[in-house]
Amino acid sequence: MKKAIYKQIVKTIENEEWDFDQVLEILTGKFPEEKSETLRAIQVQEYQRRVKRTHKSQTSEYKRKEIYNNFKSEVNNRDYEEGYIVRLAKKKQFSPAQFAKIILEEYHKELEGEESVSKDKISKLIKNTALIQDQKLATEIWLATVKDNNYGPSSECIKCAIGNDYENQAKRSLERLGIAYQDEHDLRAKGYDKTPDIKLDIPFAYNGYVINWIESKALFGDEDHHADYLKDQLWSYWNRYGPGMVIYWFGFIDDIDSNRDKGIIVCDDFPTNIEICDPSKESPSEDED
């Protein structure tokens, strides 16, 4: 994707109301040439950025008390309607699941008369809201986690499943071509600490570049994410295993594919035009020349 198009998409997200489904529909209509999963991935990343930028101010000790007190007033109001936390998150442009966690923590502090509450307990209650005794609170927490496209147990499970699915897609492509590989579990069992998703037993060539490993990313490759991955993962793989490839399955900004000559290639799908090395084929002897 051209960087100019990416910037237009981000600007559209920033200028619209904090409503994931509504904004995604607007993006799909405004950028029909882009895949819907690409637009969704960019939107997810922009929402995460906004939550991170405002997290400190939204979750200060003063704000936590204010959020909880307003919640109690709302649910005890005669005109109360379900979905208060979701509406609050939309108004504040923040995460419903994170507001839900704050309210649940403050509720148990008040209930138990303690200064703090066990993180494990809160995590258990968020994952299974049927364990929450207060019915209104349980419903609000459940709705907040279900409606949150970025945070909370439901979202995390979906992201994990999608990530595994695309990694398996790359593995199946290798298996169809008869290319042997080891995954990160195989490598860790052998004592490696820095492990790509896939390490090829025998490299293949792609557009004249040698590929020794593949890293699968079920997201959109923007400049910030790619810079972090280069620093934290990709250059480490290059240092240990040689040149390789990262696949951003939901697309990427063209400009980030700038390290090919240094040994890291960026793609948005498993490559089809590859050359496979076959050791079983003997090279011709000098006598045959």
C-alpha positions as CSV (number, residue, x, y, z in Angstrom):
1,M,0.0,0.0,0.0
2,K,1.2,3.5,-0.8
3,K,2.0,5.6,2.2
4,A,-0.3,8.3,1.0
5,I,-3.3,6.0,1.0
6,Y,-2.4,4.7,4.4
7,K,-2.3,8.3,5.8
8,Q,-5.8,8.9,4.3
9,I,-7.1,5.8,6.0
10,V,-5.7,6.9,9.3
11,K,-7.0,10.4,9.0
12,T,-10.5,9.0,8.3
13,I,-10.3,6.9,11.4
14,E,-9.2,9.9,13.5
15,N,-12.0,12.1,12.2
16,E,-14.9,9.7,12.8
17,E,-16.8,8.8,16.0
18,W,-15.3,6.1,18.3
19,D,-17.5,3.3,16.9
20,F,-15.5,0.4,15.5
21,D,-18.3,-1.2,13.3
22,Q,-19.5,2.2,12.0
23,V,-16.0,3.4,11.1
24,L,-15.2,0.1,9.4
25,E,-18.2,0.5,7.2
26,I,-17.2,4.1,6.3
27,L,-13.6,2.9,5.5
28,T,-15.0,0.1,3.3
29,G,-17.1,2.5,1.3
30,K,-14.4,5.2,1.0
31,F,-11.5,2.8,0.1
32,P,-13.2,0.1,-2.0
33,E,-9.9,-0.9,-3.7
34,E,-8.5,-2.1,-0.3
35,K,-9.4,-5.4,1.3
36,S,-11.8,-5.2,4.2
37,E,-9.4,-7.2,6.4
38,T,-6.6,-4.7,5.7
39,L,-8.8,-1.8,6.6
40,R,-9.9,-3.6,9.8
41,A,-6.3,-4.4,10.8
42,I,-5.3,-0.7,10.4
43,Q,-8.3,0.4,12.4
44,V,-7.4,-2.1,15.2
45,Q,-3.9,-0.7,15.3
46,E,-5.0,2.9,15.4
47,Y,-7.5,2.2,18.2
48,Q,-4.7,0.5,20.2
49,R,-2.5,3.5,19.7
50,R,-5.2,5.9,21.0
51,V,-5.8,3.7,24.1
52,K,-2.1,3.6,24.8
53,R,-1.7,7.4,24.4
54,T,-4.5,8.1,26.9
55,H,-4.2,5.2,29.2
56,K,-2.4,7.0,32.0
57,S,-4.9,9.9,32.1
58,Q,-7.9,7.6,31.8
59,T,-6.8,5.2,34.6
60,S,-5.4,7.5,37.3
61,E,-6.4,6.8,40.9
62,Y,-8.7,9.8,40.8
63,K,-10.3,8.7,37.5
64,R,-10.8,5.1,38.8
65,K,-12.9,6.4,41.7
66,E,-14.8,8.7,39.4
67,I,-15.6,6.0,36.9
68,Y,-16.8,3.6,39.6
69,N,-18.9,6.2,41.4
70,N,-20.6,7.2,38.1
71,F,-21.2,3.6,37.3
72,K,-23.0,3.0,40.6
73,S,-25.1,6.1,40.1
74,E,-26.0,4.9,36.6
75,V,-27.0,1.3,37.4
76,N,-29.1,2.5,40.4
77,N,-30.9,5.1,38.2
78,R,-34.6,4.3,37.4
79,D,-33.9,4.9,33.7
80,Y,-30.8,2.6,33.6
81,E,-30.2,0.8,30.3
82,E,-27.7,-2.1,29.8
83,G,-24.5,-1.2,28.1
84,Y,-23.4,1.7,30.2
85,I,-19.7,0.8,30.1
86,V,-19.8,0.4,26.3
87,R,-21.4,3.9,26.0
88,L,-18.8,5.3,28.4
89,A,-15.9,3.9,26.4
90,K,-17.4,5.3,23.2
91,K,-17.7,8.8,24.8
92,K,-14.2,8.7,26.2
93,Q,-12.7,7.0,23.2
94,F,-11.2,4.3,25.3
95,S,-11.3,0.5,25.8
96,P,-14.6,-0.9,27.2
97,A,-12.8,-4.0,28.5
98,Q,-10.3,-1.8,30.4
99,F,-13.1,0.3,31.9
100,A,-14.8,-2.9,32.9
101,K,-11.7,-4.1,34.7
102,I,-11.4,-0.9,36.6
103,I,-15.0,-1.0,37.7
104,L,-14.8,-4.7,38.7
105,E,-11.6,-4.0,40.8
106,E,-13.2,-1.0,42.5
107,Y,-16.3,-3.0,43.2
108,H,-14.4,-5.7,45.0
109,K,-12.2,-3.3,46.9
110,E,-15.4,-1.7,48.3
111,L,-17.1,-5.1,48.9
112,E,-14.1,-6.6,50.7
113,G,-12.9,-3.4,52.4
114,E,-9.4,-3.9,51.0
115,E,-6.9,-1.5,49.4
116,S,-6.2,-3.9,46.5
117,V,-7.7,-7.1,45.0
118,S,-6.0,-10.1,43.5
119,K,-5.3,-9.8,39.8
120,D,-5.9,-13.5,39.3
121,K,-9.4,-13.1,40.9
122,I,-10.3,-10.2,38.6
123,S,-9.0,-12.1,35.5
124,K,-11.1,-15.2,36.5
125,L,-14.2,-13.1,36.9
126,I,-13.7,-11.3,33.6
127,K,-13.3,-14.6,31.8
128,N,-16.4,-16.0,33.4
129,T,-18.8,-13.3,34.4
130,A,-21.3,-15.9,35.7
131,L,-19.2,-15.9,38.8
132,I,-20.0,-12.2,39.5
133,Q,-22.7,-12.1,42.1
134,D,-24.1,-8.7,41.2
135,Q,-26.3,-9.4,38.1
136,K,-26.1,-5.8,36.6
137,L,-22.4,-5.7,37.1
138,A,-22.0,-9.1,35.5
139,T,-24.0,-8.1,32.5
140,E,-22.1,-4.8,32.1
141,I,-18.7,-6.6,32.3
142,W,-19.8,-9.2,29.8
143,L,-21.1,-6.7,27.3
144,A,-17.9,-4.6,27.6
145,T,-15.6,-7.5,26.9
146,V,-17.7,-8.8,24.0
147,K,-17.9,-5.4,22.4
148,D,-14.2,-4.6,22.7
149,N,-12.4,-5.4,19.4
150,N,-8.9,-4.9,20.8
151,Y,-8.8,-5.9,24.5
152,G,-10.3,-8.5,26.8
153,P,-10.4,-12.3,26.7
154,S,-12.7,-12.7,23.7
155,S,-10.5,-10.4,21.6
156,E,-7.3,-12.1,22.7
157,C,-8.7,-15.5,21.8
158,I,-9.7,-14.3,18.4
159,K,-6.3,-12.7,17.7
160,C,-4.5,-15.8,18.8
161,A,-6.7,-18.0,16.6
162,I,-6.2,-15.8,13.6
163,G,-2.4,-15.7,14.2
164,N,-2.2,-19.5,14.4
165,D,-4.3,-19.9,11.3
166,Y,-2.1,-17.7,9.1
167,E,1.1,-19.4,10.5
168,N,-0.4,-22.8,9.7
169,Q,-1.2,-21.5,6.2
170,A,2.5,-20.8,5.6
171,K,3.4,-24.2,6.9
172,R,0.9,-25.9,4.6
173,S,2.3,-24.0,1.7
174,L,5.8,-25.4,2.5
175,E,4.4,-28.9,3.0
176,R,2.8,-28.8,-0.4
177,L,6.1,-27.9,-2.0
178,G,7.9,-30.6,0.0
179,I,10.0,-28.1,1.9
180,A,11.1,-29.4,5.4
181,Y,11.1,-26.9,8.3
182,Q,11.1,-26.6,12.0
183,D,8.7,-24.3,13.9
184,E,9.4,-22.3,17.0
185,H,8.4,-25.2,19.3
186,D,11.0,-27.5,17.6
187,L,13.7,-24.8,17.9
188,R,12.9,-24.0,21.6
189,A,13.1,-27.7,22.4
190,K,16.7,-27.6,21.1
191,G,17.6,-24.7,23.3
192,Y,17.3,-21.7,20.9
193,D,16.0,-18.6,22.6
194,K,15.3,-16.3,19.6
195,T,13.1,-18.3,17.3
196,P,11.2,-17.3,14.1
197,D,7.9,-19.0,13.4
198,I,9.5,-21.1,10.7
199,K,13.1,-22.1,10.2
200,L,13.7,-23.9,6.8
201,D,15.9,-27.0,6.9
202,I,17.0,-26.1,3.4
203,P,16.7,-22.4,2.2
204,F,14.7,-21.5,-0.9
205,A,15.3,-18.5,-3.3
206,Y,12.7,-15.8,-3.9
207,N,13.4,-13.1,-6.6
208,G,17.1,-13.8,-6.2
209,Y,17.1,-13.6,-2.4
210,V,17.9,-16.5,-0.1
211,I,15.3,-17.3,2.5
212,N,16.3,-19.2,5.6
213,W,13.3,-18.4,7.9
214,I,9.8,-17.0,7.8
215,E,8.1,-14.8,10.4
216,S,4.2,-14.7,10.2
217,K,2.4,-11.6,11.3
218,A,-1.4,-11.5,11.1
219,L,-1.6,-7.8,11.0
220,F,-0.9,-4.7,8.8
221,G,2.8,-3.7,8.6
222,D,3.1,0.0,9.3
223,E,6.3,1.8,10.0
224,D,6.1,1.8,13.8
225,H,5.3,-1.9,14.1
226,H,7.9,-2.9,11.6
227,A,10.6,-0.8,13.3
228,D,9.8,-2.5,16.6
229,Y,9.9,-6.0,15.0
230,L,13.2,-5.3,13.3
231,K,14.7,-4.2,16.6
232,D,13.2,-6.9,18.8
233,Q,13.0,-9.9,16.5
234,L,13.9,-9.8,12.9
235,W,17.6,-8.6,13.1
236,S,18.1,-11.2,15.8
237,Y,16.8,-13.9,13.4
238,W,19.1,-12.6,10.7
239,N,22.1,-12.6,13.0
240,R,21.4,-16.3,14.0
241,Y,20.0,-17.8,10.9
242,G,20.8,-15.6,7.9
243,P,18.5,-13.7,5.6
244,G,14.7,-14.4,5.9
245,M,11.2,-13.1,5.3
246,V,8.4,-11.5,7.3
247,I,4.8,-11.9,6.0
248,Y,2.3,-9.2,6.9
249,W,-0.8,-11.1,5.9
250,F,-3.1,-7.9,5.9
251,G,-0.7,-5.8,3.8
252,F,2.0,-3.3,4.5
253,I,3.2,0.2,3.6
254,D,5.5,-0.2,0.6
255,D,8.3,1.9,2.2
256,I,9.0,-0.6,4.9
257,D,10.3,-3.2,2.5
258,S,13.7,-1.4,2.4
259,N,16.1,-4.1,3.8
260,R,16.1,-6.7,1.0
261,D,19.7,-6.2,0.2
262,K,20.5,-6.5,3.9
263,G,18.7,-9.8,4.3
264,I,15.1,-9.1,5.3
265,I,12.2,-9.3,2.8
266,V,8.7,-8.1,3.4
267,C,5.7,-9.8,1.8
268,D,1.9,-9.9,2.2
269,D,1.4,-13.6,1.2
270,F,3.4,-16.8,0.9
271,P,5.5,-16.3,-2.3
272,T,4.7,-18.5,-5.3
273,N,7.7,-17.7,-7.6
274,I,10.3,-19.5,-5.5
275,E,13.3,-21.7,-6.4
276,I,13.7,-24.8,-4.4
277,C,17.1,-26.3,-3.8
278,D,17.1,-30.1,-4.4
279,P,20.2,-31.7,-2.9
280,S,19.3,-35.0,-4.5
281,K,20.2,-33.6,-7.9
282,E,23.9,-34.0,-8.5
283,S,25.7,-31.1,-10.1
284,P,27.4,-32.0,-13.4
285,S,31.0,-33.1,-13.2
286,E,33.8,-31.3,-15.1
287,D,34.0,-34.3,-17.5
288,E,30.4,-33.6,-18.5
289,D,31.0,-30.0,-19.5
